[in-house]
């Protein structure tokens, strides 16, 4: 039995069984803008304060996203490594 004739089926099967590999898109928040002009800063102090509070909240969510994506990618890399090891072991006896 020639392994080469089954390569398209093996590729299709491994694609279907492995499922999609989606990584999270973690977008860093934009830094708050603070006007240089002290009069403008005082005039818009409430908006600037809210921007800082939003930034702090958003950057914490960003860090959580990065942590989750790192954990997901680490787990995926382990699975891929195991699959590759199995593939190498199975194809050594060609």
N, C-alpha and C positions, 0 to 999 in steps of 0.2 A: 504494500500500500504506500503510495507516494504522498508525503505530507504536503508537497507543493500544490496539489490539486485542491486541497482543503483550505488554503490560505485565505481566499476571499470569505469563506464561511466563518473561519476563525475570527477574522477581523470584524465582521458584522456582529457575530455573537458577543465578542468582548465589548464592542461599543454599546450594544443593547444592555448587557448585564452590568456594565460599570456605571451606567446612569450619567446624567449630566454633571459636569464639574463646574459649578458656578462659584465664582469668588465674589465676595462682597465688594462693593465700590464705596470706600470710605472717603468722603469728601471733607477736607479740612475747612473749618469755618474761616471767614475773612476776619481779619483784625478790625477792631472798632476804629473809626476815624475820630480823631480829636483835633479840632481846629487849633491853629497856632494863635490866632487872635483871642486874647482872654475875654474880650467882650462877647464874641460869638460863642465861646465855650460856656460862659455864664448864661447867655441867652438860651442855649440849647442843652443845658445841664441835664434836664430830665431825659431827653432823648439819648444823650451820650451815656448816661448812667444805665439806661435800659439796654443800649447796645453792648455795654460791657457785661451786664448780667446775662444777656442772650449768648454772648460769646463764651462766657464761662460754662454755661449749660451745654452749649453746642460742642465745645472742645472736650468736655467730659464724655458726651455721646460718641464723639470721634474716637477717643481713646478706647472706649468699650468696643466700638466697631473694629478697630485695629486688633484688639485682643482676640475677639471672636474670629476674625479672619485668619489670624496667625494660628489659632487652635485648629480651625478647619483645614488649613493648608498643611499643617503638621500631620494631622490624621490622614489626609489624602496622600501625602508623600509616603507615609508608612504603608498604606494599602498598595500603592503603586510599586513600592520596593518589594513587597511580598509577591505581587503579581509577576514582577520581572524575575524574581528568584525562581518561581514556579515555571515560568516560560523557559528560562535558561536550563533548568533541570530537565524539562520535558524535551527540549530540542537538542540536547547533547547526544542522544542516542540515534540521531538521524542516520 
